[in-house]
């Protein structure tokens, strides 16, 4: 019985840590929309030649759009 309790305690700790890391990642992510391209100043087929545009979730060229839409 004691092993089962320890198992569930460890499971709860791991789950709590995973949730905390997920919330921290969401809070500190770049961009406002689901995709970085939604508010990137280079979101134009002439300015951005990346193959993942307009659905990029990670991009080294991302720069937030300074003008409000």
C-alpha atoms as an extended CHARMM CRD file, in Angstrom:
* protein
*
        69  EXT
         1         1  UNK       CA              0.0000000000        0.0000000000        0.0000000000  PROA      1               0.0000000000
         2         2  UNK       CA              2.8280000000        2.3800000000        0.8060000000  PROA      2               0.0000000000
         3         3  UNK       CA              4.3570000000        1.8840000000       -2.6780000000  PROA      3               0.0000000000
         4         4  UNK       CA              1.0730000000        2.8360000000       -4.3320000000  PROA      4               0.0000000000
         5         5  UNK       CA              0.8560000000        6.0460000000       -2.3190000000  PROA      5               0.0000000000
         6         6  UNK       CA              4.4560000000        6.9420000000       -3.2120000000  PROA      6               0.0000000000
         7         7  UNK       CA              3.7140000000        6.2410000000       -6.8720000000  PROA      7               0.0000000000
         8         8  UNK       CA              0.7260000000        8.6170000000       -6.8910000000  PROA      8               0.0000000000
         9         9  UNK       CA              2.6270000000       11.3020000000       -4.9950000000  PROA      9               0.0000000000
        10        10  UNK       CA              5.4650000000       11.1770000000       -7.5290000000  PROA      10              0.0000000000
        11        11  UNK       CA              2.9540000000       11.2100000000      -10.3830000000  PROA      11              0.0000000000
        12        12  UNK       CA              1.2760000000       14.3000000000       -8.9400000000  PROA      12              0.0000000000
        13        13  UNK       CA              4.6540000000       16.0520000000       -8.5340000000  PROA      13              0.0000000000
        14        14  UNK       CA              5.6660000000       15.3000000000      -12.1380000000  PROA      14              0.0000000000
        15        15  UNK       CA              2.2640000000       16.4180000000      -13.4440000000  PROA      15              0.0000000000
        16        16  UNK       CA              2.4250000000       19.6330000000      -11.4240000000  PROA      16              0.0000000000
        17        17  UNK       CA              5.9210000000       20.3930000000      -12.7130000000  PROA      17              0.0000000000
        18        18  UNK       CA              4.8400000000       19.7390000000      -16.3030000000  PROA      18              0.0000000000
        19        19  UNK       CA              1.8570000000       22.0680000000      -15.9390000000  PROA      19              0.0000000000
        20        20  UNK       CA              3.9920000000       24.7850000000      -14.3550000000  PROA      20              0.0000000000
        21        21  UNK       CA              6.5110000000       24.5900000000      -17.1990000000  PROA      21              0.0000000000
        22        22  UNK       CA              3.7250000000       24.6930000000      -19.7980000000  PROA      22              0.0000000000
        23        23  UNK       CA              2.1920000000       27.8120000000      -18.2580000000  PROA      23              0.0000000000
        24        24  UNK       CA              5.6000000000       29.4700000000      -18.0400000000  PROA      24              0.0000000000
        25        25  UNK       CA              6.2910000000       28.6930000000      -21.7070000000  PROA      25              0.0000000000
        26        26  UNK       CA              2.9260000000       30.1370000000      -22.7750000000  PROA      26              0.0000000000
        27        27  UNK       CA              3.4680000000       33.2720000000      -20.7280000000  PROA      27              0.0000000000
        28        28  UNK       CA              6.9430000000       33.9140000000      -22.1330000000  PROA      28              0.0000000000
        29        29  UNK       CA              6.3350000000       33.0390000000      -25.7880000000  PROA      29              0.0000000000
        30        30  UNK       CA              6.8380000000       35.4550000000      -28.6330000000  PROA      30              0.0000000000
        31        31  UNK       CA              3.9440000000       36.7780000000      -30.6330000000  PROA      31              0.0000000000
        32        32  UNK       CA              0.3620000000       37.4940000000      -29.7510000000  PROA      32              0.0000000000
        33        33  UNK       CA             -1.4580000000       35.0860000000      -32.0610000000  PROA      33              0.0000000000
        34        34  UNK       CA             -1.3510000000       31.3580000000      -32.5830000000  PROA      34              0.0000000000
        35        35  UNK       CA              1.4090000000       31.8670000000      -35.1500000000  PROA      35              0.0000000000
        36        36  UNK       CA              4.3200000000       34.2640000000      -35.0540000000  PROA      36              0.0000000000
        37        37  UNK       CA              3.4920000000       35.4820000000      -38.5540000000  PROA      37              0.0000000000
        38        38  UNK       CA              0.1990000000       36.9510000000      -37.3040000000  PROA      38              0.0000000000
        39        39  UNK       CA              1.9670000000       39.9720000000      -35.8170000000  PROA      39              0.0000000000
        40        40  UNK       CA              5.3800000000       39.8950000000      -37.4970000000  PROA      40              0.0000000000
        41        41  UNK       CA              6.5260000000       42.9650000000      -39.4300000000  PROA      41              0.0000000000
        42        42  UNK       CA              7.8470000000       40.6670000000      -42.1910000000  PROA      42              0.0000000000
        43        43  UNK       CA              4.5250000000       38.8530000000      -42.7770000000  PROA      43              0.0000000000
        44        44  UNK       CA              4.5010000000       39.4770000000      -46.5040000000  PROA      44              0.0000000000
        45        45  UNK       CA              5.4090000000       37.1130000000      -49.3250000000  PROA      45              0.0000000000
        46        46  UNK       CA              7.9160000000       39.6730000000      -50.6600000000  PROA      46              0.0000000000
        47        47  UNK       CA              9.6030000000       40.2980000000      -47.2900000000  PROA      47              0.0000000000
        48        48  UNK       CA              9.6490000000       36.7310000000      -45.9340000000  PROA      48              0.0000000000
        49        49  UNK       CA             10.8160000000       33.7620000000      -47.9740000000  PROA      49              0.0000000000
        50        50  UNK       CA             10.6260000000       31.1800000000      -45.1810000000  PROA      50              0.0000000000
        51        51  UNK       CA              8.7500000000       28.0190000000      -46.1020000000  PROA      51              0.0000000000
        52        52  UNK       CA              6.8120000000       27.9620000000      -42.8160000000  PROA      52              0.0000000000
        53        53  UNK       CA              5.1870000000       31.3470000000      -43.4440000000  PROA      53              0.0000000000
        54        54  UNK       CA              2.3690000000       32.0960000000      -42.4990000000  PROA      54              0.0000000000
        55        55  UNK       CA              2.1930000000       29.2560000000      -39.9480000000  PROA      55              0.0000000000
        56        56  UNK       CA              5.5060000000       29.6890000000      -38.0960000000  PROA      56              0.0000000000
        57        57  UNK       CA              5.5890000000       28.9110000000      -34.3980000000  PROA      57              0.0000000000
        58        58  UNK       CA              9.3530000000       29.3790000000      -34.2110000000  PROA      58              0.0000000000
        59        59  UNK       CA             11.3620000000       31.8180000000      -36.3240000000  PROA      59              0.0000000000
        60        60  UNK       CA             14.7710000000       33.4540000000      -35.9970000000  PROA      60              0.0000000000
        61        61  UNK       CA             13.6510000000       36.4270000000      -38.1280000000  PROA      61              0.0000000000
        62        62  UNK       CA             10.5580000000       37.2640000000      -36.0560000000  PROA      62              0.0000000000
        63        63  UNK       CA             10.1810000000       40.9380000000      -35.2350000000  PROA      63              0.0000000000
        64        64  UNK       CA              6.9510000000       42.2520000000      -33.7120000000  PROA      64              0.0000000000
        65        65  UNK       CA              4.9010000000       44.5700000000      -35.8740000000  PROA      65              0.0000000000
        66        66  UNK       CA              5.3170000000       48.0850000000      -34.4990000000  PROA      66              0.0000000000
        67        67  UNK       CA              2.1440000000       49.4260000000      -36.1080000000  PROA      67              0.0000000000
        68        68  UNK       CA             -1.2120000000       48.3060000000      -34.6760000000  PROA      68              0.0000000000
        69        69  UNK       CA             -3.4260000000       46.5080000000      -37.2240000000  PROA      69              0.0000000000
